């Protein structure tokens, strides 16, 4: 994948990671005080040269960088740079040098332009990546690239930065963008793995449950009757009730259902919590193992320890710090790359032990078979799984997280939007599936990839779109 062919001189300002493209090795930058001082001098010289009539419009400068040199082309802001003749980084022999190029933008006058090109490969056979070294001495961490932007008129009004990891079941990283090594919480995108003990332990079959219950265990549902009636019946089968759920109530997401409840004077219960299916799955395992149902959401409870062990085994991460999710259950943090690798093993479980492999296949199959149970009417997860026609399972998570499982390609997809915006995470996962030729011409899925921005009169005033950073993702 080549870096996006964009030039600077736009309102967005200095050089950022999205202009590098698939930033596999660029997660940290070192201080460049000496180089910046040199660059300042070159910039002043460039300014003098570009003011001379009929002289060169762009000035090339060679600067020392580490053990090599980097060639920069510095131009005046009103001049257009041909995309194929933009500045290129030359003799860049290591990831640290590539990361340092980004930091040069801060040293340039706001009106100058720099671009750099960095080659990488996405979704092709690639060597397994090493984890980048952590910064030392308080060095700043590289910002993630811009993945989604919203325009108004001719200007970019808002941007969403983030990171993406696409992995295969063999542990290889097929494509990476941004910081994929900092531990983050998958939030509800963790649910397919949280459902593993339910299926793998035999609890599901012991209580005569079906694949629709597996889908509910993976769900962040909208609180529609199709969800709540099933959860209530499931609890009754266990000899339990709504009061045994550790999650609290919250307003129903499905507006027609919520408006009808308000009209009847009904309040939301714990069953209406979008995670009630997951919690009922936890209770099912506790019942099957004949352990206490009280306190099942505590991190030291056998059910949660089983979830943690499953995640550690699939991801290869033994250090899994936890935080308490919105539904009161623990959520475990791990690098985006490691989570993508765990998802890939669900997509292609042939290397897993037989019992776990069967459980993984059943979970993915249930999600694909019942997309509305996993999410709700008109929700992005349901739209994308329907559009994929059985070829992919996806799961949203709070704070801009999304997971994708693609069995036919044997890959797992994990992405995180820095500012937690769901509109951006939905856009990115939809764009990835489209670039993998999984969603075809489905109109609803295409509307998630890009959409119009309207005012109160319905006039089109802008658009929502992914940036060229994703151009290297393809089947």
C-alpha positions in Angstrom: 0.0 0.0 0.0 1.3 3.5 -0.9 0.7 6.5 1.1 -2.3 8.6 0.1 -1.4 11.0 -2.7 -2.4 14.1 -0.8 -0.5 17.3 -0.5 -0.4 19.9 2.2 -1.8 23.4 2.0 -5.2 22.3 3.3 -6.7 23.6 6.5 -5.8 20.5 8.4 -2.3 21.7 9.0 0.8 19.8 9.7 1.9 16.4 8.6 0.0 13.5 10.2 0.0 9.8 10.1 -2.8 9.4 7.6 -0.5 10.7 4.9 1.8 7.8 5.4 -0.9 5.1 4.8 -0.6 1.7 6.5 1.5 2.7 9.4 2.8 -0.6 10.5 5.9 0.4 12.4 5.2 4.1 13.2 3.8 4.2 16.7 6.5 6.3 18.5 8.7 9.3 17.6 12.0 10.5 19.1 12.9 14.1 19.8 14.3 15.9 16.7 15.6 19.1 18.3 18.8 19.2 16.3 17.1 18.2 13.0 14.3 20.8 13.6 16.9 23.5 14.0 18.5 22.5 10.7 15.1 22.3 9.0 14.3 25.9 10.2 17.4 27.1 8.5 16.6 25.3 5.3 13.1 26.7 5.4 14.3 30.2 5.6 16.6 29.5 2.7 13.7 28.0 0.7 11.6 31.1 1.4 14.3 33.3 -0.1 14.7 31.1 -3.2 11.0 30.9 -4.0 10.7 34.7 -3.9 13.2 35.1 -6.8 11.3 35.4 -10.1 11.6 32.4 -12.4 13.5 30.4 -9.9 12.6 26.9 -8.8 9.1 26.7 -7.3 10.1 23.8 -5.0 13.5 23.4 -3.3 14.9 20.0 -2.5 16.9 19.7 0.8 18.9 16.7 2.0 19.0 16.5 5.8 20.7 14.0 8.1 18.4 11.6 10.0 19.9 8.9 12.2 22.4 6.9 10.2 21.0 8.0 6.9 19.6 11.0 5.2 16.1 12.2 4.2 15.3 14.2 1.1 12.5 16.9 1.5 10.8 19.0 -1.1 9.6 22.3 0.4 7.2 24.5 -1.6 5.3 27.7 -1.3 1.7 27.3 -0.2 0.1 28.6 -3.4 1.9 26.2 -5.6 0.3 22.9 -6.6 2.5 19.8 -6.3 1.9 17.0 -8.7 0.8 13.8 -6.8 3.5 11.7 -8.4 6.2 14.2 -7.7 5.6 14.8 -4.1 8.3 14.7 -1.6 9.5 11.2 -0.9 11.5 9.9 2.0 14.7 8.4 0.7 17.0 6.0 2.3 14.5 5.4 5.1 15.9 2.2 6.6 14.0 1.8 9.8 10.7 2.4 11.5 12.1 5.1 13.8 13.1 7.2 10.8 9.7 6.8 9.2 8.1 8.0 12.4 10.4 10.9 12.7 9.3 12.2 9.3 5.8 13.0 10.8 7.3 15.3 13.3 8.9 17.5 10.7 5.6 19.1 10.0 5.7 21.0 13.3 9.0 22.6 12.3 7.7 23.9 9.0 6.0 27.2 8.4 2.3 26.7 8.3 2.1 27.6 4.6 4.7 25.0 3.4 4.0 21.5 2.3 5.6 18.2 2.9 4.5 14.7 2.0 6.2 11.4 2.5 5.6 8.0 1.1 5.9 4.7 3.0 5.3 1.4 1.4 3.4 -1.4 3.2 1.2 -4.3 2.4 -2.4 -5.0 3.5 -4.1 -8.3 3.3 -1.3 -10.0 1.5 1.2 -12.5 2.9 3.4 -10.4 5.2 6.0 -11.2 7.9 4.8 -11.2 11.5 5.4 -7.7 12.9 7.5 -7.1 16.0 6.0 -4.9 18.7 7.4 -1.4 18.4 9.7 -0.3 21.3 8.1 1.9 23.9 9.2 5.5 24.0 11.8 6.4 26.5 12.5 9.6 28.4 8.9 10.9 28.1 9.0 11.0 24.3 5.6 11.8 22.8 3.4 9.1 21.3 2.6 9.4 17.6 -1.0 10.4 16.9 -3.2 7.9 15.1 -4.1 8.7 11.5 -7.4 10.3 10.5 -9.7 7.6 9.3 -13.0 9.5 8.9 -13.8 13.1 8.0 -16.9 15.1 7.7 -17.2 18.0 5.4 -19.3 21.2 5.3 -19.2 23.0 2.0 -15.6 22.7 0.7 -14.0 22.4 4.1 -13.3 19.5 6.4 -15.2 20.3 9.6 -14.6 17.3 11.8 -12.2 14.3 11.8 -11.9 11.0 13.6 -8.6 9.4 14.2 -8.2 5.7 15.0 -6.3 2.5 14.5 -7.0 -0.8 12.7 -5.5 -4.3 12.9 -6.4 -7.1 10.6 -4.8 -10.5 11.5 -4.9 -14.1 10.4 -5.3 -17.2 12.6 -1.6 -18.0 12.2 -0.7 -14.9 14.2 0.3 -12.8 11.3 -0.8 -9.2 10.9 -2.2 -8.7 7.4 -2.7 -4.9 7.8 -2.1 -2.4 10.5 -2.9 1.3 10.7 -2.0 3.4 13.7 -1.1 2.4 17.2 -2.0 -1.3 17.6 0.1 -2.1 20.7 -1.4 0.2 23.4 -3.8 -1.9 25.5 -7.4 -0.8 25.1 -10.8 -2.2 26.1 -12.8 -4.0 23.4 -16.0 -3.3 25.4 -18.9 -5.2 23.9 -16.8 -6.3 20.9 -15.5 -8.8 23.5 -18.8 -10.6 23.7 -18.1 -13.4 21.2 -15.2 -14.5 23.4 -17.2 -13.9 26.6 -19.7 -16.4 25.1 -17.1 -19.1 24.7 -17.5 -20.7 28.2 -21.3 -20.9 27.6 -20.8 -23.1 24.6 -17.5 -24.8 25.4 -18.5 -25.9 28.9 -21.6 -27.7 27.6 -23.9 -25.4 29.6 -25.8 -24.3 26.5 -26.8 -27.9 25.6 -27.3 -28.9 29.2 -30.2 -26.4 29.5 -31.6 -27.2 26.0 -30.7 -23.8 24.6 -30.4 -23.0 20.9 -28.3 -20.8 18.6 -30.6 -17.9 19.1 -29.5 -17.9 22.8 -25.9 -17.8 21.6 -26.7 -14.8 19.5 -28.3 -13.1 22.5 -25.2 -13.9 24.6 -23.2 -12.0 22.0 -25.7 -9.1 21.8 -25.8 -5.5 22.5 -29.5 -5.5 21.8 -32.0 -2.7 21.3 -34.5 -3.9 24.0 -37.1 -4.9 21.5 -39.7 -7.6 22.4 -37.7 -10.1 20.3 -34.8 -9.6 22.7 -36.5 -9.1 26.1 -39.1 -12.0 25.7 -36.3 -14.4 24.9 -34.1 -13.3 27.8 -37.1 -13.5 30.3 -37.9 -17.0 29.1 -34.2 -18.0 29.4 -34.0 -16.8 33.0 -37.1 -18.7 33.8 -35.6 -21.9 32.4 -32.6 -21.3 34.8 -35.0 -20.9 37.7 -33.9 -17.3 38.0 -35.4 -13.9 37.5 -34.6 -10.3 36.4 -33.4 -9.5 39.9 -30.5 -12.0 39.5 -29.0 -10.0 36.7 -26.0 -7.8 37.8 -26.6 -5.3 35.0 -28.8 -2.2 35.7 -31.7 -0.9 33.6 -31.4 1.8 31.0 -33.7 3.3 28.4 -34.6 1.2 25.5 -32.7 2.0 22.3 -35.5 1.0 19.9 -37.6 4.1 19.8 -41.0 2.6 18.9 -40.6 0.1 21.7 -39.5 2.8 24.1 -42.3 5.2 23.2 -44.9 2.4 23.6 -43.5 1.6 27.1 -43.6 5.3 28.1 -47.2 5.5 26.8 -48.1 2.5 29.0 -46.3 4.0 32.0 -43.8 1.2 32.0 -40.2 1.5 33.2 -37.2 -0.2 31.8 -35.9 -3.2 33.8 -32.6 -5.0 33.9 -33.9 -7.3 31.1 -34.0 -4.2 28.8 -30.2 -3.6 29.4 -28.5 -4.2 26.1 -26.2 -6.7 27.8 -28.9 -8.8 29.5 -28.3 -11.7 27.1 -24.6 -11.8 27.9 -25.4 -11.8 31.7 -27.9 -14.5 31.3 -25.2 -16.5 29.5 -22.9 -16.0 32.5 -25.6 -17.2 34.9 -26.1 -20.3 32.7 -22.5 -21.2 33.1 -22.6 -20.7 36.9 -25.7 -22.9 37.1 -24.1 -25.6 35.0 -20.9 -25.6 37.1 -23.0 -25.4 40.3 -21.2 -22.4 41.6 -22.7 -19.3 43.2 -24.8 -17.1 40.9 -24.5 -14.2 43.3 -21.4 -12.2 42.5 -21.0 -13.9 39.0 -19.9 -10.5 37.6 -16.9 -10.2 40.0 -13.6 -10.6 38.3 -12.5 -13.4 40.6 -15.7 -15.4 40.0 -15.0 -18.7 38.1 -17.1 -17.6 35.1 -15.1 -14.4 34.6 -11.9 -16.2 35.2 -12.9 -18.6 32.4 -13.6 -15.6 30.1 -10.1 -14.2 31.0 -8.4 -17.6 30.3 -10.2 -17.9 27.0 -9.1 -14.4 25.9 -5.5 -15.0 27.1 -5.3 -18.3 25.2 -6.7 -16.8 21.9 -4.7 -13.6 22.0 -1.5 -14.8 23.5 -1.6 -12.0 26.1 -1.1 -13.0 29.7 -1.2 -9.5 31.1 -4.9 -8.5 30.9 -5.7 -5.6 33.1 -9.4 -5.1 33.6 -11.9 -2.4 34.1 -15.6 -2.5 34.9 -17.9 -2.2 31.9 -21.1 -0.2 31.8 -23.1 -3.4 32.5 -21.0 -4.2 35.7 -19.1 -7.1 34.2 -15.3 -6.9 33.9 -13.7 -6.0 30.5 -10.1 -6.9 29.8 -7.7 -4.6 28.0 -5.2 -5.8 25.4 -3.5 -4.5 22.3 -5.6 -4.1 19.2 -3.2 -6.4 17.3 -3.7 -9.2 19.9 -7.5 -8.8 19.8 -7.5 -9.1 16.0 -5.5 -12.3 16.3 -8.0 -13.7 18.8 -10.9 -12.9 16.5 -9.0 -14.5 13.6 -8.9 -17.8 15.6 -12.7 -17.6 15.8 -12.8 -17.1 12.1 -10.5 -20.0 11.3 -10.5 -22.3 14.4 -8.7 -25.3 12.8 -5.7 -24.8 15.1 -7.7 -24.8 18.2 -8.6 -27.8 20.4 -11.6 -29.7 19.0 -14.0 -28.6 21.8 -13.1 -24.9 21.5 -13.1 -25.1 17.7 -16.7 -26.4 17.7 -17.7 -23.6 20.1 -16.0 -20.9 18.0 -17.8 -22.1 14.9 -21.1 -22.2 16.6 -20.8 -18.7 18.0 -19.8 -17.2 14.7 -22.6 -19.1 12.9 -25.2 -18.0 15.5 -24.2 -14.3 15.1 -24.5 -14.6 11.3 -27.8 -16.5 11.5 -29.5 -14.0 13.9 -28.0 -10.5 13.1 -31.1 -8.7 14.6 -30.8 -10.6 17.8 -27.1 -9.5 18.0 -28.1 -5.9 17.6 -31.5 -4.8 16.6 -33.8 -3.5 13.9 -31.9 -1.2 11.5 -28.7 -1.3 13.5 -25.3 -1.3 11.8 -24.3 -4.8 12.9 -27.5 -6.2 11.5 -27.2 -4.3 8.2 -23.6 -5.3 7.6 -24.2 -9.0 8.5 -27.2 -9.1 6.3 -25.3 -7.4 3.5 -22.4 -9.9 3.9 -24.9 -12.8 3.2 -23.4 -15.1 5.8 -19.8 -14.3 5.0 -18.9 -12.1 8.0 -19.9 -11.5 11.6 -19.4 -8.1 13.2 -19.8 -6.7 16.7 -19.9 -3.1 17.9 -18.4 -2.0 21.1 -18.8 1.2 23.1 -16.4 4.1 22.7 -15.8 3.6 19.0 -14.7 -0.1 19.0 -15.7 -2.6 16.3 -14.8 -6.3 15.7 -15.1 -8.3 12.5 -14.8 -12.1 11.9 -14.5 -13.3 8.3 -14.4 -17.1 8.1 -13.8 -17.4 4.4 -10.7 -15.2 4.6 -9.6 -16.5 8.0 -9.1 -13.0 9.4 -10.1 -11.0 12.4 -10.6 -7.2 12.3 -10.3 -4.9 15.3 -10.6 -1.2 15.1 -10.8 1.7 17.6 -11.7 5.3 17.1 -9.8 7.6 19.4 -12.6 9.9 20.4 -15.1 7.1 20.8 -17.5 8.1 18.0 -19.8 5.4 16.9 -20.5 7.1 13.6 -16.8 6.8 12.8 -16.4 3.2 13.9 -19.5 2.1 11.8 -18.1 4.0 8.8 -14.7 2.3 9.1 -16.0 -1.3 9.6 -18.4 -0.8 6.7 -15.6 0.5 4.5 -13.3 -2.4 5.4 -16.0 -5.0 4.5 -16.8 -3.2 1.3 -13.1 -3.2 0.3 -12.9 -6.9 1.0 -15.9 -7.3 -1.4 -18.1 -8.7 1.3 -21.1 -6.4 1.2 -21.7 -6.0 -2.5 -24.1 -3.3 -3.7 -26.3 -3.4 -0.6 -27.6 0.2 -0.3 -27.9 0.3 3.5 -24.3 -1.0 3.8 -23.1 1.5 1.2 -24.8 4.3 3.2 -22.7 3.4 6.2 -19.5 3.7 4.2 -20.3 7.3 3.1 -23.2 9.5 3.6 -24.5 13.0 3.1 -24.8 15.7 5.8 -28.0 17.7 5.6 -29.4 20.8 7.3 -32.9 21.1 8.8 -34.4 21.7 5.4 -33.0 18.6 4.0 -30.4 20.4 1.8 -27.1 18.5 1.3 -24.4 20.6 2.9 -21.5 18.0 3.3 -20.6 14.4 3.5 -19.1 11.8 5.8 -16.4 9.7 4.3 -13.3 7.6 5.0 -9.9 9.0 4.2 -7.4 7.6 1.7 -5.6 5.9 4.7 -7.8 2.9 4.1 -7.0 2.6 0.4 -4.5 -0.2 0.9 -7.2 -2.5 2.3 -8.4 -4.8 -0.3 -9.2 -8.5 -0.9 
